[in-house]
Structure formats: C-alpha cells, structure tokens
Amino acid sequence: MDVRRAAGCARSARKISAVLCRDERQVDFGIRRFRLGPGAQREILENASRAFVTGFNAVLASGPANLAAGLDELGEQQRGHALEGAGMAAALLDVLTLRRGRRLRTLLAGPGRGYPHLVFAGAGRAYASLRLRPSRLVRSVPTDRATHPALRWLAWDGYGFHQGFFASDATIGAQRTPRGLPAEQQSLFDQGLGRAVWFHECADPDGVALRIAEFDPARRGSLWSGAGLAATYTGGADVADLGRLAALAGEHGADLAHGAALACAARTHAGLIPAHTAAAAHALTGALAEEASAWVACGLSRIGQCAAGPGGYQAWRQEICGLWAAFRGPGDDAGALAGSGGALAGAGRLNRGGEDTAGELGQGGGDAARGLDQADRDIARGLDQAGGNAARGLDQAGGDIAREVDQAGEDTADLPAWDDISGMASGGPAVTAPRNGLRPVPAPRYGAPVVVVVPVSVPPGGGRSAGSEQR
C-alpha cells in the first residue's frame, strides 16, 4: 500500500512538474516590456533570469537532490540565480503536494547549502506565484547550524521581487502593495521590489532613481536597498554607472550600502566574489566586499536569535547601516550626504518612450546660463543708464557754466577797461592780465592800489569764456 501511494505521489508530482515548467521566453525583457539598454546590461540581466529558469526546471525534472547535475552547464557566477529558481520550484512542489517543506529542506542541506539567501528568496517567489503570503514559511521552515534563522526573512524579499518582475504594471507602475502588510514585511516586500526595479530599468542608474522617486517617500529607503542588492549581486553596471547610482541615492546612501552588504554576504557565503561584486561593493559602500560582508555577520552576532523574531530584520538592518556609518566616519558620511542630498531635486518623470529626462545637472546649467544672461543685460542697462546720466550731467554743467560766464560778463560790462584800472593806481606798477581764469576787480579810488581776484569757472577746454573773448 505504501509503495502504491509513493508511486501515485510520484506520478502526481510529474504531472504537476509538466504543467509548471517554464519557458525562457517568459523572462525576455522585450516581452516583459522592460527598458532595453543599449549596452551589455540587458544580456547580463537576462542571463541571470535564464539561469533562474534553468534551476527551476531542473528541480521539476529531477528533484532537488539531483540538482547538481543539472547546474553543471552554468558558470559559478550564475549558480546563485539557478538556486533561487530551484528554491522556488522546491517550495512550490511542497505547497502543492502538501509535503511540509521536505523538498526545500533537502535543497538547503544539499546543493543549496552555500546559497541560503537565494533559496529562501526563491521560496518567497513560489508563494507569490500562488498568490499566498510566505508568513508560514518564515515561521516554520527549520534551518541547520550553518544557516541563520534570520535568513528566512528573505522570503518576503523574493515575494516582492516576483510581484515586481511579473506584475510590474501594478507594483512598479501603479505602486500597489498587498493589503494589510505589517511594517516589517512591507519593508522587505519593497526591498524585493527594488531588486525588480533594477531589472525593470535594465541597470540604468537614472531610470532606477526616477522610478524610486515616484514612490511614497516612506518606501524609498527599502527600494534603494533592493537596488543596491541587485546591482552588487547580479551586476549590469560599470564603475561610472555605479558611482552615478551612489550619487543619486542621496540621503538613502545607507540603505543602498545595506543592500550591497547583503549581496556581498551572499557571495562570500558561497565562496566566490566576482569582479562586478567587488567593484559594486567599493562604489556603493566604500569598502571591500569582505568588509561589507563582515557587517552583515557582525550585525547578526549582536542581535543573536532575536533577529528571527518580530522586529528582528529591522534591528539587523539598523545594525548594518550603523556599521557602515562607523566605517565611513562622521565627516565622510556627512560629506557624502551633503554632496548628493539634492541629486534628485528637480528630476522629472521617466519618458516612457525610452528617453531620459534632463537631470539635475542640466537644469542647474540652464538656470546658471539664464542667470548670467540676465546679469549681462542688467549690467549693460546699468552702464547705458549711467552713461546717459553722465552725459546729461555734463551738458547741464556746461549750460550752467555758460550762463554763469555770460551773467558775469553782463555784470562787469560797465567797469573800466583793464588798462584804465592800471592807470588809476597812483604810482602803481602796470598789472598783467592773469591767464588762469581769475578776474581782477578795480581797487577803490580812495585807497592804496589793491588787486582783488575772484575765481571764475573755467570751461572744460581750459580757455577763457566766450564773454571774455568778446572783451
């Protein structure tokens, strides 16, 4: 009877596996209507997705115990993504056949022993595909001594990633979330959604930043954490793009570093740190991949087994962010935040046709150019106004001088000539008419000869006035 039952279960499993088998075309970015990058980003991300499908189908075909043979054709860098697919298939079969996690435990103890982060994320994707929440999985799936129970939280990360990858219009476009999620589960859901955004925007830093900017501010930190995790583990961005991503994160730099540290821990646990992971760790955290991985382990050791309980993941996350801040130092941390805090100010919505909107640098440059043009026009108008005022002032001064000189000529018209004045001085020497614009006045008849001079305004040319020329 037991043999017949086992045979019947095997036939049922094979039928279910045949129905659940996935086609690689389901992860094609063109079919999914994701952004299509011009470089190698699309190939890198699609290869990771195809590795996921390979691991998924391998478990359906031969079971988790025989998975190693099916993964030989994959490189070491893609093995983690294949184990994520294997984790999804194992958890899916366990739920559909009521096996209470037997296949998932077999996978964790066998081929997935070095990849518990990815296996639990894949299990969360299985629950998302069945429209179930992985609450029971997080509570009940046992772990061995090599796997910390806090890693079960990553099932919620996989839950959010699956929703973002296969229902992007609702979760990324419309920013919808499952109803009634507690704050901790919501944060992990958004972390997985942030990983999906990295795929959705084809590893484009500006596209990722603009997408995250569309979400509620309370959700952006976890989204940046997921983007950092995907950028570091899966890759797809060069050093320049990684630096751009770090700058655009702005005030969420600690969240970005948290995700990068988780990715480094997953790679370190598997015993392989690819070149793109090392580069991303340095660009997003400022540390080596081994150092960032140590933050994750140190955070868990500080919290202990409480990390697996309610509020444990948030406490773990805060520990990682605190270790990153201590590594950076107060001055470096403040400088990083000050330098990139306004990176998204003025950033527009994403152009759905594939064109990137002008960023904050273009806007700043346009404002500066308009400001300089306005300043030039103001200076020119000021100089013209000053020149006009000066010209009018000189003309007015010239008119006043001419009127003064004419008036002075009229006032002295009845006086005797200069020679007559000289003759009136009894015994006085002859006086030469001055050339410096000083006008002599005749001395009174009753006194000694005296010459009194009165200053008279001189025209700009330095010569005598028209009235004196006539005399």
C-alpha positions in Angstrom: 0.0 0.0 0.0 2.8 2.4 0.8 4.5 1.6 -2.5 1.4 2.3 -4.4 0.9 5.6 -2.5 4.5 6.6 -3.2 4.1 5.7 -6.9 0.9 7.7 -7.1 2.6 10.7 -5.5 5.4 10.4 -7.9 3.0 10.4 -10.9 1.2 13.4 -9.5 4.5 15.3 -9.0 5.5 14.6 -12.6 2.2 15.8 -13.9 2.4 19.0 -11.8 6.0 19.5 -12.9 5.0 19.2 -16.6 2.4 21.9 -16.0 4.7 24.2 -14.0 7.7 24.0 -16.4 8.7 27.5 -17.5 9.9 28.8 -20.8 12.9 31.1 -21.0 10.9 33.5 -23.2 8.9 34.4 -20.1 11.9 36.4 -18.8 12.7 38.2 -22.1 12.9 41.9 -21.5 11.1 42.7 -24.7 8.2 40.5 -23.9 8.1 41.9 -20.3 8.2 45.4 -21.7 11.2 46.4 -19.6 13.7 49.1 -20.6 16.0 47.9 -23.3 19.5 49.2 -22.5 21.9 49.9 -25.4 24.9 48.1 -23.9 25.6 44.7 -22.4 23.3 45.3 -19.4 20.3 43.5 -21.0 22.4 40.4 -21.8 23.8 40.3 -18.2 20.4 40.6 -16.6 18.6 38.3 -19.0 21.3 35.6 -18.5 20.6 35.8 -14.7 16.9 35.3 -15.4 17.6 32.4 -17.7 19.7 30.8 -15.1 16.8 31.1 -12.7 14.5 29.3 -15.2 17.2 26.6 -15.6 17.3 25.9 -11.9 13.5 26.0 -11.6 13.0 23.4 -14.4 15.9 21.2 -13.1 14.1 20.7 -9.8 10.9 20.0 -11.5 12.6 17.4 -13.7 14.8 15.6 -11.3 14.1 16.9 -7.8 16.4 19.0 -5.5 18.7 16.1 -4.6 19.8 15.6 -8.2 20.0 19.3 -9.0 23.8 19.5 -9.1 23.9 17.6 -12.4 21.5 20.0 -14.0 23.6 23.0 -12.9 26.9 21.9 -14.3 26.4 23.8 -17.5 26.1 27.1 -15.6 29.0 29.1 -14.6 29.8 29.8 -10.9 28.5 33.4 -11.2 25.1 32.2 -12.4 24.7 29.3 -9.9 23.2 31.6 -7.3 20.4 32.6 -9.6 19.8 29.0 -10.6 19.5 28.1 -6.9 16.9 30.8 -6.5 14.9 29.2 -9.2 15.4 25.8 -7.5 14.2 27.2 -4.2 11.0 28.5 -6.0 10.4 25.1 -7.6 11.0 23.1 -4.3 8.7 25.4 -2.3 6.1 25.3 -5.0 6.0 21.5 -5.1 6.0 21.3 -1.3 2.9 23.5 -1.1 1.0 21.8 -4.0 1.8 18.2 -2.7 1.4 19.0 1.0 5.0 17.9 1.8 5.5 20.5 4.6 8.8 21.8 3.2 10.5 18.5 2.7 12.0 19.4 -0.7 13.1 22.8 0.5 14.9 21.3 3.4 16.6 18.8 1.1 17.7 21.6 -1.2 19.1 23.6 1.7 21.0 20.6 3.0 22.3 19.6 -0.4 23.1 21.8 -3.5 21.8 24.9 -1.9 23.9 24.7 1.2 26.1 27.6 0.2 23.2 29.7 -1.2 20.6 30.0 1.6 19.9 33.7 0.8 18.9 32.8 -2.7 17.0 29.6 -1.8 14.8 31.5 0.7 14.2 34.3 -1.8 13.2 31.7 -4.3 10.8 30.1 -1.8 9.1 33.5 -1.4 8.7 33.7 -5.1 6.9 30.4 -5.0 4.3 31.8 -2.6 3.9 34.9 -4.7 3.2 32.8 -7.8 0.4 31.0 -5.8 -0.9 34.4 -4.5 0.0 33.3 -1.0 2.0 35.2 1.6 5.1 33.5 3.0 4.3 34.1 6.6 4.1 30.4 7.5 7.3 29.7 5.6 9.2 32.3 7.6 7.9 30.9 10.9 8.1 27.1 10.2 10.9 26.2 7.9 13.8 24.8 10.0 17.4 25.8 9.4 20.7 24.0 10.1 23.6 25.3 12.1 25.2 26.8 9.0 22.1 28.8 8.2 20.9 31.6 10.5 17.1 31.6 11.0 17.1 35.3 10.2 17.7 34.5 6.6 14.1 33.2 6.4 13.1 36.9 6.3 14.4 37.0 2.7 11.3 35.0 1.6 9.5 38.3 1.8 12.1 39.8 -0.4 11.5 37.1 -3.0 7.8 37.7 -2.7 8.2 41.4 -3.6 10.7 40.7 -6.4 8.3 38.2 -8.1 5.5 40.7 -7.9 7.6 43.4 -9.4 9.0 41.2 -12.2 5.8 39.5 -13.4 3.3 42.2 -12.4 5.3 45.3 -13.0 2.4 47.5 -14.2 0.7 47.1 -10.9 3.6 47.1 -8.5 6.1 49.4 -10.2 3.9 51.5 -12.5 0.9 52.0 -10.1 3.0 51.4 -6.9 0.4 49.0 -5.5 1.2 46.8 -2.5 -0.6 43.8 -0.8 -3.1 45.0 1.7 -2.6 44.7 5.4 1.2 44.0 5.4 2.9 44.9 8.7 5.7 47.5 8.6 8.5 44.9 8.7 7.0 42.8 5.9 6.2 45.9 3.9 9.9 46.9 4.1 11.1 43.5 2.9 8.5 43.5 0.1 9.8 46.9 -1.0 13.4 45.6 -0.8 12.5 42.8 -3.3 10.6 45.3 -5.4 13.7 47.4 -5.5 15.6 44.4 -6.9 12.9 44.1 -9.6 13.3 47.8 -10.4 17.0 47.2 -11.2 15.9 44.6 -13.8 12.9 46.7 -15.0 15.2 49.7 -15.7 17.9 47.5 -17.2 20.5 48.6 -14.7 20.2 52.3 -15.7 21.0 54.5 -12.7 18.9 57.4 -13.8 16.0 55.2 -14.7 16.2 53.5 -11.3 16.3 56.8 -9.4 13.4 58.3 -11.3 11.3 55.2 -10.7 12.0 55.1 -7.0 11.3 58.9 -6.8 7.7 58.1 -8.0 7.0 56.0 -4.8 5.9 57.3 -1.4 8.9 58.7 0.5 8.4 56.2 3.3 9.1 53.3 0.8 12.1 54.7 -0.9 14.7 53.5 1.6 13.8 49.9 1.2 13.6 50.3 -2.6 17.1 51.7 -2.7 18.3 48.8 -0.5 16.9 46.3 -3.1 18.5 48.2 -6.0 21.9 48.1 -4.2 21.4 44.4 -3.6 20.7 43.6 -7.3 23.4 45.9 -8.6 26.0 44.2 -6.4 24.9 40.6 -6.7 23.7 40.4 -10.3 25.7 43.3 -11.8 25.0 45.0 -15.1 26.5 48.4 -14.4 30.1 49.6 -14.9 32.1 51.7 -12.5 30.8 55.0 -13.8 27.2 53.9 -13.5 27.8 52.5 -10.0 29.2 55.9 -9.0 26.2 57.6 -10.5 23.9 55.3 -8.6 25.6 56.1 -5.3 25.3 59.8 -6.0 21.6 59.6 -6.9 20.8 57.6 -3.8 21.4 60.9 -1.8 20.0 60.6 1.7 19.4 56.9 1.1 23.1 56.1 0.9 23.0 53.9 4.0 20.1 51.9 2.5 22.0 51.4 -0.7 25.0 50.2 1.3 22.8 47.9 3.3 21.6 46.1 0.1 25.2 46.0 -1.2 26.4 44.4 2.0 23.7 41.7 1.9 24.8 40.9 -1.7 28.4 40.7 -0.5 27.4 38.4 2.3 25.6 36.1 -0.1 28.6 35.9 -2.4 31.0 35.4 0.4 28.9 32.6 1.9 29.0 30.8 -1.5 32.8 31.2 -1.6 33.0 33.3 -4.7 33.2 37.1 -5.1 33.0 38.0 -8.8 34.8 41.1 -10.1 31.5 43.0 -10.6 30.5 42.4 -6.9 33.9 43.7 -5.7 33.5 46.8 -7.9 30.0 47.4 -6.7 30.9 47.0 -3.1 33.6 49.6 -3.3 31.4 52.0 -5.3 28.3 51.7 -3.1 29.8 51.2 0.4 33.4 52.4 0.1 34.7 49.1 1.5 36.0 45.8 0.2 33.4 43.1 -0.4 34.8 41.1 2.5 34.5 44.1 4.9 30.9 44.7 3.8 30.1 41.0 4.3 31.5 41.2 7.8 29.0 44.0 8.7 26.2 41.5 8.0 27.7 38.8 10.2 28.6 41.3 12.9 25.0 42.6 12.9 23.6 39.1 13.3 26.0 38.3 16.2 25.0 41.5 18.0 21.3 40.7 17.8 21.5 36.9 18.2 18.5 34.7 17.8 16.2 37.7 18.3 16.9 38.5 14.6 14.5 35.8 13.6 11.7 37.1 15.7 9.3 40.1 15.2 11.2 43.3 14.5 14.4 41.2 14.1 15.0 42.2 10.5 14.7 45.9 11.1 17.1 45.6 14.0 19.5 43.7 11.8 19.2 46.3 9.1 19.9 49.1 11.5 23.0 47.3 12.8 24.3 47.0 9.2 23.7 50.7 8.5 25.3 51.7 11.7 28.4 49.7 11.0 28.6 51.3 7.5 28.3 54.8 9.1 31.0 54.0 11.6 33.2 52.7 8.8 32.7 55.9 6.8 33.3 58.2 9.7 31.1 61.2 10.7 32.9 63.6 8.4 32.8 61.3 5.3 29.2 60.4 6.0 28.1 64.0 6.3 30.0 65.0 3.2 28.5 62.2 1.2 25.0 63.1 2.2 25.6 66.8 1.7 27.2 66.2 -1.7 24.4 64.1 -3.0 21.4 65.1 -1.0 19.9 67.2 -3.8 20.7 64.9 -6.7 17.0 64.2 -7.4 15.8 67.7 -6.9 14.0 68.7 -10.0 14.2 65.3 -11.6 11.3 64.7 -13.9 9.2 61.7 -14.7 10.6 58.9 -16.8 9.9 59.3 -20.5 8.1 56.1 -21.4 9.5 56.2 -25.0 12.9 55.4 -23.7 14.4 58.9 -23.5 15.8 60.1 -20.2 14.6 63.3 -18.8 17.1 66.1 -18.2 18.7 65.6 -14.8 19.5 68.0 -12.1 22.8 69.0 -13.8 21.1 70.1 -17.0 18.6 72.1 -15.0 21.2 73.7 -13.0 23.3 74.5 -16.0 20.2 76.1 -17.7 19.5 78.2 -14.7 23.1 79.3 -14.4 23.1 80.3 -18.1 19.9 82.2 -17.8 21.2 83.9 -14.7 24.4 85.0 -16.4 22.5 86.3 -19.4 20.2 88.3 -17.2 23.1 89.7 -15.3 24.8 90.8 -18.5 21.7 92.5 -19.6 21.3 94.3 -16.3 24.9 95.4 -16.4 24.5 96.7 -19.9 21.4 98.6 -19.0 23.1 100.0 -15.9 26.1 101.2 -17.9 23.8 102.8 -20.6 21.8 104.5 -17.8 25.0 105.7 -16.1 26.3 107.0 -19.4 23.1 108.8 -20.2 23.0 110.4 -16.7 26.7 111.4 -17.0 26.1 112.9 -20.5 23.1 114.8 -19.3 25.0 115.9 -16.2 27.9 117.2 -18.3 25.5 119.0 -20.7 23.8 120.6 -17.7 27.1 121.6 -16.2 28.2 123.1 -19.4 25.0 125.1 -19.8 25.3 126.3 -16.2 28.9 127.4 -16.8 28.0 129.3 -20.0 25.1 131.0 -18.2 27.4 131.9 -15.3 30.0 133.3 -17.6 27.5 135.3 -19.6 26.0 136.6 -16.4 29.4 137.6 -15.1 30.2 139.4 -18.4 27.0 141.4 -18.2 27.7 142.4 -14.5 31.2 143.8 -15.4 30.3 145.5 -18.7 30.1 148.9 -17.1 33.5 148.6 -15.4 36.5 150.4 -17.0 38.9 148.5 -19.1 41.9 146.7 -17.7 44.3 149.4 -18.9 42.2 152.2 -17.2 42.4 150.3 -13.9 46.2 150.1 -14.2 46.3 153.9 -14.8 44.2 154.7 -11.7 46.9 153.3 -9.4 48.9 156.4 -8.4 52.4 155.4 -8.8 51.4 151.7 -9.1 53.1 149.4 -11.5 51.3 148.1 -14.5 49.5 144.8 -13.9 49.5 141.9 -16.4 46.1 140.3 -17.0 46.1 136.8 -15.5 45.8 133.7 -17.7 44.4 131.4 -15.1 40.8 132.4 -15.2 41.0 134.8 -12.2 39.1 138.1 -12.8 40.7 141.3 -11.4 38.4 143.8 -9.7 39.4 147.6 -9.6 40.5 149.0 -6.3 38.5 151.7 -4.7 39.6 155.3 -5.6 40.3 156.4 -2.0 42.8 153.8 -1.0 46.1 152.3 -1.9 46.3 150.3 -5.1 44.9 146.8 -4.3 44.1 144.0 -6.7 41.4 141.6 -5.6 40.8 138.4 -7.6 37.6 136.4 -7.8 37.6 132.8 -9.1 35.5 132.2 -12.1 34.5 128.8 -13.6 36.6 127.7 -16.5 35.2 125.8 -19.5 36.3 122.2 -19.9 38.8 123.2 -22.6 40.8 125.3 -20.2 40.5 128.5 -22.3 38.6 131.7 -21.4 34.9 132.1 -21.8 33.1 133.5 -24.8 32.3 136.7 -22.9 36.0 137.4 -22.1 36.9 136.8 -25.8 34.5 139.5 -26.8 36.0 141.9 -24.4 
